[in-house]
Each structure stands twice: as structure tokens, then as C-alpha cells.
């Protein structure tokens, strides 16, 4: 196998060399605890932490005291949702609103809160995965504590109408959180102009390291702490800060935001080439928005009738192509994607889905190789399927 073509960047991305170089000193040389401020080794780490927070805040368009570092995007989601719910419960507000296509970090948090006595409204989406802002407004009640709607879907690439939903939440005085793990570094985000109160992100989605994320919390918004222990992160999130990881996050975010338009053009060209090729194939359905401006620039998701997704992935791997059939967080499950079911796909079609998510390391040659491989693989998989003849 001469070359691996990795197109599962929605699951994770490779750490870029500039990011690795920025992180390296904080593993072995500048290894201090940033809370140990009374000697130089600790204060150097503290200065690096402060500089990284300033760099990341600048890239997100927020103040440094509105940004809290976490271990990942899932922790940030859990903190925003559970911290808000438990705080607002003291005021008698025990109703939460989310969508049916959220990441499991959100959906499982909601299920956990339901076991604690909270009530959750799960909003439907349309056939392209969009939440209707009017549905959000209709669901808000006097006891609503939080609305949480993802910025962009990790499986089908739908970019939700976050601005419209945020304005509705502001109108009713309801806190609004968005899981922006797939959006940060892919689309323009300015937290001070965006009508959101909390926003989650994760470094490994934009060529930063795994194991570090962040939660933006607007001034005046104070969810209960999720982790207790020490006074780190201004007393809001206990645990010795991952200095190397945080430096990596800030560096990766600065690079991603700095070349956002260049990246969008590069990814969109590959995405649209593959989408156009797949559309011309027989018995294929494109999942997600057909309007490319409302879809993540790197996302391709399609269902190939009578071609099981797992078989497609295995055969693509034999061609040196690494893709996905959905969320990496659910890849061990044999159940069809909850996102594809939510947009109306029957089980047998949802099982035949393929997600391709490009990254900055990919080229048009990769896109062409993927299309050539699919032309060979899809008919071969279908030949073995008992469902293909009736489908014809």
C-alpha cells in the first residue's frame, strides 16, 4: 500500500508540525505546574498558560476570562448542560431543550438529567438536518433552563441556524449553549457577536492534540462547576492544567482561524467534486444539505442502496482509504446512525451510509482516487447483497 488517504477528519485530525513544535518544550523542559507561581519553573508554565489563553480567546473573539480549558469537547458539553441544569433547578427551572441529532455527549447528558428528574424536549429536524427556530420558540416554557443546539452536525455537515435560535433564547431570557466542536476552525466564529452563552470546542478537530478542549462562557453566565478539587481555571474547573495540550490548542486554533478562507476553498473544492461524482452514481442518496453554503466545507455523507456501510469501509481500507460510516463515538455500535434515522432514512438505507470528511492534508488527487475506488467498490458490494436485485 503506497499511500494512506485519510478522510475521517470529522473523527480526528493529525497534529500539525507547528503545533507539535509549540507543544514539545512543555513536556520535558518547561514541565512546571502553572499553579506553582513562587519559583521559576512554575511561573514559566503559568506564563505559557496565560499566553495560550490570550491567543485562543483572540481567535474566538472573546475575553480571556470567558474561556475555560477542559479535557475535551465532551467534558465541555457535560459542564455546560449539567452545570446549568443543576443551577437553574434551584430556581424551579427543570426543563431542557435540544435536538434529536446532537452528539452523544449532549444526548447522554440529557438522559442522565432525565434520571435526576429533569424534563427534556427533543426537537425534530427536517430532511436535511435543520432545526426550525420556530420549533425552539414554541418549546420554550417558563421553567426552561437551557437550550442546547449543535453549531454543525458531525455526520451530515448541517450548519444550524444558530444566530436565529440564539436571538429567540435571548428574547425569552433562556441560556443558550452550542456544541461547536465540528464548527470551530471550519467556519467563522466570533463569540462576542454570536448570540450564544456557552460554546464547546475540541483541539483535535482542527489539527491540535487530543485530550484538550475548551468552554466559552459569556460574562454573567455561571453554571455550577462540573469538576471540584483545586482552584484552577479561576476556581471553575479543578485539575492541573494540561499546559502542553493547551499551548497546542491555542496554536492550532490560531493557525486554523488565520487561514480559514484558504482552508474553506480547498475543502469545498474536494467536497463538491466527490458529491458531484456520487450524485451521478445509481441508487445513491446524498444526506445533509444540498446547498453547500449551509454544509460544512469538508463533509460528504451519502447512502448507497444495498451496499452496507461496513463493507464499503473495509473495501476502501483495502484501497488505502480511511473513511467512516458515522460518528467515531458510536463506531462500536451496530445500530444505524441516530442522525440518519432522524432525517427520515429507513434502517436499511441508514445502514448503507458513508461519511467522507476532508482535512487540510488532503488534495484533489485524493478526491479523484476516492471516486475511482467507489466506482469499483460499490458495484462489487452490491453484487453480494440480496437486496440489490430488488432495488434494481
N, C-alpha and C positions, 0 to 999 in steps of 0.2 A: 504494500500500500504506500504510494509515493507521497500523498498529501492528505491530511485530515481537513475536511471542510466543516468547521464548527458553526452551526446556525441554530443554536439553542440559547441565544444571548438573553432571552427573557428569563431563563433559569439562573444563569450567572454569566459573568464576563471575565476574560483574562485580565489580570492586573497589568497595567501598562508599565513600561520600563521607567518612565519618570516618576511614577507613583512608588514603585519599589525602591528606587534610589532615595526618594524623600523619606521613606519609612525606615530604611536599613539602620541608620545611626541609633535609633531608639530601641533596638533590640539588645545590642551588646555594648555600645559606647555610652550613650546618654540614656541609661536604663533606670534613672531615678523615679521615685514615686512623686507625682506632681503635688501631692498634699504635704510633702516634707520640705517646707519652704525655708527652714533655718540652716540649710547647708547647700552648697553649690550644685551638687548632683540633682537634688530635688528641685531646686529653683530653675535649673535649665529645662527640666521636663515640664515644669509649670509654665515657663515662658513659651515652650513649644505648643502646649495645650491652648494657651491663650491666643497665640498667633493662628493656630488652626481654626479655632472658633471664629475669629475675626474673618478669616478667609472664607470659611463656609457660609457665614452669615451674609457676607457681601455678595456671594454668588446666589444666595436665595432671596436677597432683598429684604432681610430682616435685621433686627438688632441682635448683638451678641448675647444679651440677657434674655432673648426669646428662644435660644437654641440649646437643646439638651442632648447630649450624646448617649446612645443606648448600645446594646449588644447587636441589634438587628432591627429590621423593619417590623418584624412580628412583635418584638417587645414594645416598640413604639406604638403600634396599633393597640396592643393589650393595655398599655398605660393610658392612652387617650380615652379608650372606651370604658374600661373598668374603673379608672380613676374618676372619670366624670360621673359615671352611673352611681358610684358609692357616695360621692359628694352630694349629688343632686337628690339622692334618696332621703337625705336629711331634711330636704325641703318638701318631701312628699312627691317628688317627680321620679317616677319609676317606669317611664315609657321611653323606648328607644326606636329609632327608625334607621333601616339600612336597605340594601338592595339584595336581590336573590343571586347576584353574580359576583359578590365580593370574594376576596381571597379568604382562605380558611382561617387566617389569623383573626379576621373580623368575624366571620360566621361562627367559629368555635367560641370566640369570646362572648358572642351573643347567647349561644346555647348555655354557656356557663352561667351567665347572668340570669337567664330564664330559670335555672335551677335555684337561684337565690331569690326568686320571686318577682323579677322584673318582667315586663311585657314588651315584646318586640314586634314591630311591624316590618315584614319583609316585602319591599315593593317589587312588583314585576318589571320586566324590561320588554322593549319591543323586539322585533325580529333581528335587528342589528345590534342589540345590546344596550340601547339607550334608556336611561331612567327619564321619565317625564317629570319636569319640575312641578307641574300641576298636581301630580300624584303625591309629591313630597308635601306640598302645601295642604292638600286635603287630609293627609295623615297626621299633621301636627295637632296636638291636643294641649290643653292647659298643663298636663302633667308630663309633657315630653321633655326629656333631659338632654337628648343628643340626637343629631342626625349625622350619620357617617356614610358617605358615598365615595367610592374609589375614584381617583382622578382619571385613570385609564386602565382598562382591563388587561390582565396579563395573558389571557388566552386568545381573545379575538381582537384586541387592539382598540376597542371602542374608547374614544375620548369623551367623557361625560360632560354635560353642560354645568360644570362646577360653578361658574360665575352666577348663573341664574338660580341655582339651588342655594348658593351662599346668600344671595340677596333675600331670598324667601326666609331663610333662617334668621337673618339679621332683623327682618321685619317683625318676626314673632319673638325675638329675644332668645332663640334656641341656639346652643353651642353647635358648631359645625366642624366635623373632622373629616379629612380626606386622606385615604391611603394613596400616596403619590409615589410609591416605590417604583412603578414602571414609568412614571412620567418625568421624574427629576432626571435631568441630563439628556432628556429626549425632546422635550417641548419647553418653551419659555415659561418660567415661573417667577413671579415677584410677590412674595408673601405680603408685603405691605399694601399692594393694590388688589390682591386676590381676596375675596370675601370669605376666608376660612379662619377658624380659630385655632385649629391644630392640623399639622401636616406631617405625615410619616415618610421617611426615606431610608434607603439602604445602600451602602457604598458599593457592594459587589455587583449592582446592576449598571453601574457606569464606570467600569474598569478600575474600581477600587477594591480593597481587600474584603474578604468575608469576615463576619463576626463584629461588624460595627455599623451602626445606623444612627439616626437622629430623629428627634421630635421637635418640630417648631410649635411653640405655644405662645399665642398672642398675649401681649401685656394685659393684665387684668383677668386672664383665664387661669384658674388654679385647680386643676384636677387633683384628687388625692394622690399621694405618692404610691408607686407600684412596688418599688424596692426600698426597704428600710435597712438601716445599718449605720452608714457613715454620713458625713456632711458633704460628700462630693456633689458636683453639679449644683452648687448653691443650695445644698440641703434637699434637693428634689429627687435625686436618683443615686442611691448608695452603690458603692463598688469602686475600687481603684480604677481610674480611667485607663483605657487601652490607648496609651499615648501614640504608639506606632500606628495603630489602626486609625486613630482619629486624624493624625497627620496624613495618612493615606487617603482617607475620605475627603479631607479638605483639598488636597492636591488634585485628586481625581475629579472632584466637583468643579474646581476652578478651571481645569482643562476642558471638561465637558461643556460648561457654560460658555467658555471663551470661543469654542469652535462649534457652537450649536447649529448655526445656519449651514456651515460646511458639512457637518455630520448629517443634517436633515436631507440635504441634496443627495449625498452619497447613498444613504439608506433608502430613500424614496425611489431612487433610480432602480436599485436592485429589487425592492419590493414590487414595484409596478411591473417590472419585466417578468417576474415569476408569476404574479397574479394574472397577467395577460396570457401567459402560456397555459396556465392551469385552466383558465376560463374556456380555452379552446379545446380542452380535452373532453371526451364524452362522459356523461353522468357524473358531473362534479358540481358541488355547491360551495361557493365562497361564503365563509362565516365571518360576520362582522360588517362594518360599514363599507359600502361600495364607494362612497365619497372619500377619497384619500386624505382630504384635509381634516376629516373627523376620525382618522385612524392613525395609530402610532406609525411613525415612518418606517419602522423595521419589521412590522408584523404581517405575516401571511398565515391564514388559517383556512383550510378547506376540507371538505368531506368528499371522499371518493367512494361512490356507491359500490358495495360488495368487495371492498378492499380494506380489510381490517387494519386499523392503525398500527397495532403492534407488529404485524407482518411487514408493513411498509417501513417501519423504523429499523427492523432487523436487516432488511434488504438494502436500505440506504446505508446502514453501517458497513455492509459488505462492500459498498462503493466508496467508503471513506467519508460518508456524510453523517454528521451528528445532528439530528433534529429531535422533535418532541411530538407527543400527541396531546399535550395539555400542560397543566401546572406541574412543575417539578415536585411541589409539596404533596401532590396526590398521585405520584407516578407508581407507587406500590399498590394502588387500588385497581381492581378490575371493573369497578363501576364506571359508567360513562361520565364524562365531564358534566358537573352541575351547571356550568355556564352554557354549554351547548343544549342541554335539556331546557334551560330557562329561556332560550331564544326560540324554542319550539321544535327542535330536531327530535325525531323519534330515536329510540335507543339504538336501533340497528344502523342508523346513519351517523349518530354521535360516536359510535364505536369505530367508525371509519375516518376519523379526523386526523389531520396532520398539521402541526404548527411549525413554521419556519420563522425564526427571528434573527435578523441580521445584526452584525456588530461592525464596529469601525475597522476591524481587521479583515473583513470580507471584501471581495472585489466582484466586478461584473463577471469575471471568468468563473467565480464560484456560482453565481446565479445561473449562468448558462450550463454549468456542469450538473447542477441540481435538476434543471429542466430535462436535460438529456437522460439523467438517471431515472426520473419519474416516467418518462416515455417508455422505458424498458420495464421498470418495476411494476407499475400499476397493472398493465395487461397480464403480467405473469402472476401476480397475486390474485387477480380476478379469475384467472383460469382455474385456480384451485378452490374457488369459493362456490358452494352450492347455491348461493343467492344471485350469482352473476347472470346465469341464463334467463331467469325470470325478469331480471332487471332490463336485459336487452329487449 
